[in-house]
Every structure is written in C-alpha cells, then in structure tokens.
C-alpha cells in the first residue's frame, strides 16, 4: 500500500499558496513542492489532496492511503459533503479521482505527523 501525506499552506487567507505531497512507497519516497497561486488555506488543502491523487493515478498506484492534517478535508471525503458551497467543486473532483483506485483510504493525522508534507508546502510558497 502506498502512503501519501498531503498538506496545503497559505501566506494569508487568501494569499500565496503551496502544496506539499510526500509519497511513501514500498521501496522509495517521492516529494513534491508545488506553488498553486492565490487561495485560502482550506482550498490549498483540497488542491494538495487532488494533486496527490492525480500523481498516484499517473504512476499506476491502485491501493493508496492518504494522510492529511486537515479535518475539514478528511471529514468532507468521509461524509462526501461540504458545508461551504465554495468547496463543492473541489470535493466533487476529489471524490471522482478516489473512485479510480482499487482501494482508497483517507485518514486525519495530527500536524506533528505531517511535517514532511508541511515543509514541502511551505517551501512552495517561498519559491513564488
């Protein structure tokens, strides 16, 4: 099973944003630090999840376990519902991508367990 740690960060809300994705495979690890423009922190969290799924699909990973420190994103994926309609298109995209895996899991983790993805997300903001 592939473990994927994702995080989104914004310098302001909204502000310059970045995402970090850390993929732990059986034999290797991959790191992605990607600037994503101006958006809110919550939007950045969704974009991190979506981009992480897109990368896994491109690489042919079929069984994935995503870890996020965003309770908002984890709850939305588990319940397949968002309170804020602004996030609905992002949730729809994430659900659609999740259906392309044989097995897809998402789990909330505390920030201290997501340090690598957090550093990658912050680095993406600095690179702007």
N, C-alpha and C positions, 0 to 999 in steps of 0.2 A: 504494500500500500504506500502511496506517495503522500507525504505530509506537506501541506502548503500553508505557510504563515503569511498573512497579509496585513498591511497597515496603510492608512491614509493619513496625511498630515497637511495642515494649512497654517500659513503665517498670516493670521487674520481670519475673520469669519464673515464674509468670504475673503479670500486672499490667495496669494501664490500657493499652489498646492503640489504635492508629490505623492507617489505611491511606492511602497516597498513590498517586494514579493520574495520570499525565501522558500525554495522548494527542496525538500529533503527526500532524495530517492534512496534506493537500497545501497547504491554504491557511490553516488555523487550528490553534490549540492549545487544549486543554481541560485544566483542572486540577481535581482532586477531592481533598479532605482530609476524611476521614470517621472519626469516633470509632466504635469497634466493641466497647467494653466490656472485660471482664477476660479475657485469654487469654495464651498463650505467644507468643513471637516467631515461632516456626515456624507456629503457627496463623494469626497475623496475615498472614504471607507468603502463605499459601494464600487467605485471605479477600481480599487485595488482588488476586490473580490472578482469582479468581472474580468479584468485583465489576467489575473491568476488563472481563472478557468480557461480563458482563451489560449494561454500559453500551454496549459496541460492538454487541451484538445489538440493543438498543433503538434505536440510531441507524442500524441497517441496514448497518453495515460488514461486508463479506464477505471481505476479504483483510486479515489482521492479522498483525503480527509483534510478539510480546510480548518484553520485556526485563526480566529480574529479576536482582537480585544474590544471590538465594537459590539456592545449588547444590542444596539439598535439594528445592526445588520444581521446578527445571528437570530434575533427574535423574528425579524421580518422574513428571513428564509425559512425558519421553522414553521411559522404560522401562515406564510405566504400572504402577508397582509402588511400594509403600512398605514399609519395614521395620517401622515403628511402626504397629500397627493403629489407633491413635487417629486417624491422619491418613487412613485409608482412605476414610471418607465424603467428606472434602474432595476427595481425588483423584478419586473417582468423579464428583462434581459437576463438577469442572473438566474432566474428560475428556468428559462428556456435553455441556457447553457448547461445548467446542472442536469438536465434531462438527457444530455448527450453522453453521460458517464454510465458505466455499468453499475457502479456504486459511488454515491456522493454523500459525504458527511460534512457537517459544519458544526464547530464547537466554539463556544466562548472560552477564552483564556484570559487570565489577568495580564496587565501590561508588562509586568516583570518577566513573563514567559514569552513575550513577543519582541524582545529587544532587537534582534537582528532585523526584522521587518521594519520596526520603528526607525532604526538608524538609517536604513535604506530610503525610507520615505522622507526623512528629514534631509538627507543628502540631496534628494531630487529637488527640494525647494531651494537649497543653497546654490545648486547648479544653474538656476534660472538667471 
